[in-house]
Amino acid sequence: MQNWVEHALWWHVYPLGFTGAESRACDRSGVVHRLGHVTAWLDYAVDLGASGLLLGPIFASSTHGYDTVDHFGIDQRLGDDTDFDALIEAAHSRGLRVILDGVFNHVGREFPAFQRVIAEGPAAPEAAWFRLSWPTTPRPGAEPDYATFEGHRQLVALNHDEPAVADYVARVMSYWLRRGADGWRLDAAYAVPRRFWANVLSGVRADYPDAYLFGEVIHGDYAGFVRETGVDAVTQYELWKAIWSALNDRNFFELGWALDRHNSWLDAFVPLTFVGNHDVTRIASQLADERHLPHALVILLTCGGTPSIYSGDEQAFRGVKEHRAGGDDAIRPAFPASPADLAPFGWPIFRLHQDLIGMRRRHPWLHKARTRALDLGNTHFIYEASHEGHRLVVALNLEDSPVTRSIPYICVVVAGHAICDQARPLQPQITLSPHGWAILTDKTYRE
């Protein structure tokens, strides 16, 4: 693991939505220089406490960015190479790393190589790039059947057994790392054969050993995927689901179980953790009780992992993902010209993010922290986060009434609110208010 990643915390931006770009590339005429809109928000990301910018797709595509048509070109709805260079320079000058989103499982139907195959038939030079089934009795203009990504006909699956495809992906990754990117998010990494990633990433790492490479993996054998592919990390969807589900169901046993699994993965790698991203209902909408939004954030920022904050979540943006055409629009809105134009109601949540991110930055050991349940019930959870002699205790209450518990030696509130009764110094009592939370440590604590 690269040393810089131990201090990384990402602000995740979906550029096409963030900048208010057209839904379809064909609705645009010429280059529109919108990446500067992202640049204008970098100081805001720094104020939040982020150390890096996790960008969604910026490469030429037909619609939402995940139907790529040119991996070497910036989407003209966002700008051009000059805009990209300016964004990289502006981010790096502020100490922000930049991660790009690479869609290498599939391409859009307008991808030039696929269009040549349709036009020229089985003899086309790139025919082996795709998994095709040609008609038994070909006729002029007949289109082959082809493998897709999860049944979406606009997303044409690549043939990852074809060496030319591996060479192409490696060239794309290396090209943008050479241009200043600091790493890659590998979209739909779970759909790609692990041997393909192992082959491609070993070559990329030889030239760019400090690049951070993580894969989108929804469920399954996380540790095995990391081991067999060579990625640094995968997306921790199990913990994401357990956080909001445990809070909604008032069932902290689910979270306790998920944290135990999370501990086991930390023995092998440090996952990419989150409570929101561009593909899921926003956490402020996902939670049944808005009083538990701080609890979700506290859990995220006291667990081992490399955290990512989806832009807008830090302002308690609402948005529900719907499984239909255009169903992602509500979770991928345009941002105003500047932070000053944001609605006032979101700023208390922003300041909470700042406080908790600041706490995490002061305790960088949390990157690899393991958790251990100290007192677990359906509606209350007290757990210890620790690593190499460092220790914090997190106390969460979902009840409509106060909760009082004894925690040996723990009596200093680091964040949140709790009443500490030290009548018995070795066994102080901690009282949480209804729906309250606190992060605590012992009396020897110093900032």
KAKA-V807511 format. One record per helix or strand. SS is the DSSP state (~ for helix, > for strand). FROM is the first residue (numbers start at 1). TO is the last residue. Records with the same first field share a line. If there is no record, write none. Layout:
# KAKA-V807511
SS = FROM-TO  FROM-TO
This chain:
# KAKA-V807511
~ = 3-7  15-18  25-27  35-39  42-48  81-93  112-123  127-129  163-178  189-191  194-207  222-229  237-249  252-266  283-286  290-302  313-315  329-331  339-341  344-362  364-368  425-427
> = 10-13  52-55  59-61  68-74  97-102  106-108  130-130  132-133  145-146  148-149  152-158  183-186  212-215  233-235  272-274  306-310  370-376  380-387  390-397  403-406  410-416  419-421  429-432  437-442
